[in-house]
Amino acid sequence: MKKFLLILFFSIATFQFNFANNNDPLLIKAKELSLNKNYTEAIAIYNQYLSKTDSKNLKNVYVEIANCYFKLNNKTVAVDNIKKAITNYGFSEEDFIYNENLDSELSKYALAVVYEDLDSLQKKYIASLN
């Protein structure tokens, strides 16, 4: 039951992020740059957003940054951003499967890299909630 409630909580939080932040001009610009394969510029805009926002749920921003680094073939930094999403914003094993923002190839790669540490990374997030 506890696991179900945690999954429900994270699902609601993800929905709230997607609904609340989709209209932010910086995120729109960064996403557009990414779609046009201007990954370096997109990363700069995402980082600009991170420095200016007071949003508490930035999981998908870190996912988008990770996608950009992965597309630039910088897999180490891509995984580092996924780890930030896990430890700071509750990115979960379910997100590796169901997160619509996460590139499917990055999902497979990052999950394989962090799998053994996933529990400890998630525990850091849970500890930060207290």
C-alpha positions in Angstrom: 0.0 0.0 0.0 2.8 2.4 0.9 4.5 1.8 -2.5 1.2 2.4 -4.3 0.8 5.7 -2.5 4.3 6.8 -3.4 3.7 5.9 -7.0 0.4 7.8 -6.9 2.1 10.9 -5.4 4.9 10.9 -8.0 2.4 10.5 -10.8 0.4 13.5 -9.6 3.5 15.5 -9.1 4.6 14.8 -12.7 1.2 15.8 -14.1 1.3 19.0 -12.1 4.8 19.8 -13.5 3.7 19.1 -17.1 0.5 21.2 -16.7 2.1 24.1 -14.9 5.3 24.7 -16.8 4.4 23.9 -20.4 3.7 27.6 -21.0 7.0 29.0 -19.7 8.7 30.8 -22.6 12.2 29.5 -21.7 11.0 25.9 -21.7 9.2 26.4 -24.9 12.3 27.8 -26.5 14.5 25.1 -25.1 12.2 22.4 -26.3 12.0 23.9 -29.8 15.8 24.1 -30.0 16.1 20.5 -28.9 13.5 19.4 -31.5 15.6 21.3 -34.1 18.7 19.4 -32.9 20.3 22.5 -31.4 21.2 20.6 -28.3 23.9 22.9 -27.0 21.7 25.9 -27.2 18.8 24.0 -25.6 21.0 23.1 -22.7 21.9 26.7 -22.2 18.3 27.7 -22.1 17.3 24.9 -19.8 20.1 26.0 -17.4 18.9 29.6 -17.7 15.4 28.4 -16.7 16.9 26.5 -13.7 18.7 29.6 -12.5 15.6 31.7 -12.6 12.7 29.4 -11.6 11.3 29.0 -8.2 9.6 25.8 -9.2 9.9 22.9 -6.8 9.5 20.1 -9.4 12.2 20.2 -12.0 12.4 16.5 -12.7 11.4 16.8 -16.4 13.8 19.8 -16.9 16.6 17.5 -15.9 15.3 14.8 -18.1 15.3 17.2 -21.1 18.8 18.3 -20.3 19.9 14.6 -20.1 18.2 14.0 -23.5 20.3 16.8 -25.0 23.6 15.6 -23.6 22.7 12.0 -24.7 22.1 13.3 -28.2 25.5 15.1 -28.1 27.0 11.7 -27.2 27.9 12.9 -23.7 26.5 9.9 -21.9 28.2 10.6 -18.6 26.7 14.0 -18.1 23.3 12.7 -19.4 23.3 10.1 -16.6 24.4 12.7 -14.1 21.3 14.7 -14.9 19.1 11.6 -14.5 20.8 11.0 -11.1 19.9 14.6 -10.2 16.3 13.9 -11.2 16.3 10.8 -9.0 17.9 12.3 -5.9 16.3 15.7 -6.0 12.9 15.2 -7.7 11.9 11.6 -7.2 12.5 10.2 -10.7 11.7 6.5 -10.3 12.1 3.2 -12.0 8.6 3.7 -13.4 9.8 7.0 -14.9 12.4 5.0 -16.9 9.5 3.1 -18.4 6.7 5.6 -18.6 8.2 9.1 -18.7 7.1 10.6 -22.0 10.0 13.2 -22.0 12.8 10.6 -21.6 14.4 9.4 -24.8 13.9 5.7 -25.1 17.6 4.9 -25.8 18.7 7.1 -22.9 16.2 5.4 -20.7 17.7 1.9 -21.5 21.2 3.2 -21.1 20.7 5.2 -17.9 18.7 2.5 -16.2 21.5 0.0 -16.9 24.1 2.4 -15.5 22.2 3.4 -12.3 20.3 0.2 -11.6 22.5 -1.0 -8.8 22.5 2.4 -7.1 18.8 3.2 -7.8 17.6 2.3 -4.3 20.2 4.4 -2.6 19.6 7.4 -4.9 15.8 7.1 -4.2 16.4 6.9 -0.5 18.3 10.2 -0.7 15.2 11.8 -2.3 12.9 10.3 0.3 15.2 11.5 3.1 15.1 15.0 1.6 11.4 15.1 2.1 11.7 14.9 5.9 
